[in-house]
Amino acid sequence: MRLATVRREGRTHAAVGDAAGWVLLDEADAQELISAPDWRTRAEAALRHPARVDVEARELANPVPRPSKVFCCGLNYRDHIVETGRPVPEFPTLFAKFADTLTGAEDDIVVRNTDRLDWEAELAVVVGAEVHRADREQAQAAILGYAVSNDISMRDWQQRTLQWLQGKAFDATTPVGPWVVTADGLDPRDGLRITCAVNGELVQDADTSELVFDAADLVAYVSQITVLRPGDIVLTGTPGGVALGMPEPRWLRDGDLVTTEIEGIGVLRNTIRFDDRP
């Protein structure tokens, strides 16, 4: 099952879909939908209805626009750890984002005051039930599903201090989507191919079986710190191939098209726009 937020006729709608198409629901977005206790029963009933609508890629907004928490894990693919010259971590390296950093699957990413803009293809884990101090099994059961993301990073800001937050928290720079594929539909532990291309040139190519800490590990670990609720997001880190790891980095420039894809989930296509206004 796929869950989406669709922009149409001046408003947004929650939508549920499968290979046959989409059904628009009354809720304003997928996050509002999953907050209802009976959401799955209603979604399954909607998918039994023969009437479907087509949805264009540009109509797809971030499916979960109001997470109370966005946690991110750095240094979580072995090849990325190697390219940074660091040891494999014993515990997840965590930092946070804010809901304002998120944007949609086809939205332009508008930035300013940076000349070292980098890409980071990531698997996004979306929480579907309240979870606190969970073990791995409980954490897995609390996962709603998975989406594609890209942690577009301002490396010059990130490297100003030992704390990464300021290079990771610019508004509307982290696309999430194009929808959420529910956890009963796939398992990243099986190894889903994850790629990033810039203007059609493949720059990252890995699979999710290479994660040091997988989705359930991270949800369980974060839940020891704070309660997670429906719509909260955990980004699982990026594989090797980022600009920062290149001998001669090729930073993103105005007009670059960043295409992020995860097998079995979907594709993001985001154009970089530099705002040079003073």
N, C-alpha and C positions, 0 to 999 in steps of 0.2 A: 504494500500500500504506500502511496505517496501523499504527503500533506503539503499544501502550498498556500501562499498568500498571493492573491491575484489582484492587480490594479485594473479596474474597469469602470468606465463611465463616472469618473470623479470620486470613486470610493474604492475600498478594498474589501475582498471577500476571502474567507477561508475556502479552500477547495480540497477535495479528496479525489485521487485519481489512480488509474492503473493503465495498462497498455491500451485500453479501449478509449481513453480520454478522461475528461474531468467533469466533476459535478460541483457547482458552486453552492456554498452553504450560507446560512444567515449570519454567522459570526464574522467579525471584521478581519480576522486573521487566524492562521493556524494555531498560534499560541492561545488565543481565546478559546478556540475549539477544544484543545487538549486539556484545558482547565476544568472542563465539565466532567463529572464522574462517569457519565454514560457515553462519552464521545466515541469510543470505539464501536459500540453498538449502532450508533447513528451513522457513523462513517461507513460501516459495512452495509447497512441498509441502503445508503445512498448509492453505493457501488452496484447494488443489485438492480438499480433503476436503469432502463435502457437509454434514456435521454442523456447525452453527453455534450459537452462544449469543447471546442478547440481553444487552446490558450497559446498565445504567441510568447516567445522568449522575453520580449521587452515588457510584457505584462507581469512578470514574476518579480515580486518584491521579496525582501528578506522574510522567510516564513515565520521567524520568531523574533519580532521587533522589540520586545520589552523584557529581555532576560533580567532577572534581579542580579545575576552574577555571570561574568564571563571569565573563566579561568583558562590560562594558556600554559602549555608545557613546552619549554625549550630543550634543545639537545636530546631528542627522543628517537632519532633514527641513527643507526650505527654509522652510516656513511657520512652523515652531517657532523656527527661528533668527531670523526676522524679528520674531516676537512677543517675543523676549528682547532685541532690539535689538543683536545681535552680528553680526559679519561671517561670511560662509561660511568655514568652517575649511579650511586647507590640509591638515591631517592629522586623523585621528579623535581625538575627545576621549574618552579611556578612563577608566573606573574599574572596580573589581571588586566582586563580591558573594561570598557564601559559600553553600555548599549549604544551610545552616540557614535561609537567607532564603526558600527555595522552598516552595511549597505546591501543592495540587491545584486542578483546574478548577472545583470546586463548593464548596471549603472556605471556611468563614468566615475572615475576616482580623481577628484580634484585636489591638488596639493600645492603648497607654496613653502618657501623658506627652506628648501632642501635641494641638494645636488647629489645625494647618494641614496636614491630610492631603489629599494630591492623588493624581490618577490619571494614568497614562501608558501608553496602549495601545502594545504593541510586538510586532514580529515576532521570534521566537526562532529562532536557527540552532543546530541540534544537530550536533555533529561525529561522524562515523562511523568515522574512521580516523586513526591517528597522523599528525600533520602538523607539520613544523618547517621554518622558513625557506623557505616555499613561494612560488612565483609564483602568479599569479591562476588559471591553469589547474589547477595542483596543488591549490590551495585549494578550487576548485569540486568537484574529484573527491573531496575528503575530507569534503564535507558529506553527512551522512546524510539530513537533511530539516529540516522546519520545524514550529514549534508557535506557539501564541498565548501571549502573556504580558502582564502589566501590572506596571510598576515603581511600585507604590504607594509614595509618597514622603512623608516627614515634612519638610515644607519648613522648619519652624522649626528643626529639628535640622540640616538640610542647610545652612542659611544662617548657622549659628553661626560658621563659619570658611570659608576659601576652598576647603577640601577637602570634597567632597560625600559621602564615604563614610558618615558617621554618620547622614545622613538617608535612606540607601538600604539599610542592612544590618540592619534589625530582623528578628528571627526570624519565619518563616512569613508574610511579607507580600508575596511575589512569586509569584503563581500562574503555573503553566506547564502547558500541555496544549491541549485535553483529551487529545491524542495527538500523535504525530509523523507528519506526512505525508512520505513519502520523496521525495527530490529528483527522482526520475524522474517524479513525478506532477504537479509544477507548478514554475514559475519566478517568484519574486517580481519579477524584472526586467520581467515582462509587465505588472505593475501590478495587485496584488491590493488590493481595498478593505479598509481597516482602520478600525474604528470603536470608540468607547467611548460607552456610555450610562450615566447615573446615574438610577436609578429610572425608566427608560424615556425620559429626555430625552437626545437625542443631543448629546454635547459634543465629540467628535472624529470627523472624517470625512475621510479622505485615502486615498491609495493608495501602494503600496510602490515605484512607479516614481519617486516624489519623493525617495527616499533619495539623499543626497550620496555616501555610501559604501555600496555594496550588500553582500550577504552574502559573496561571494567576496573583495571588497576587504578586508573586516574580518577574515576568517579569515586571509588572506594577511598582513595587517599584524600581527595579534596573533602569528602564528607566527614573526615575526622576533624577538619578545621572548622567547617561551617555547613549549615543545612543547605541542600540544593533542592530547588523546586521546579515544577513543570515549566519548560521553556528556557531554563538555564543552559548554558553552552560550555563545553570543555573542548578547546582546540588542542590537538594531540601532537603538535610539532611538525617540522618540515624535514624532508630528506635532503641529501646533498644536492649541489648544483646551484646554490644561491650565488648572486653576484659577489657577495662579500668573500666567498671562498675561492674566487678566481685570482690567478696571478695578476691579471690586469682586469679589474672589475668592469663590467658593462652595465652601468646603472640605467635605470628606466628613464626615458625621456618623453617629452610631450608628444602625444599621438600614438604611443606604443600600445598595442593590443596584447593584453595578458589573458591567456586562455588556460584555465585550470580544470582538470578533469580527474574524476575518480571512477574507475570501472564499476558499473552497476548502480551508480548513484546519479551522476549528471555532470554538466559542464557549466563553468562560469566564463563569460567573455566581458572583460572590463577594459575600457580605454582610459589611459592615463592622460590627464589634462593638468597642465601647470598654470596656476593663476599668478601672473607676474605683477598684478596691481600693487602699488605701494600700500 
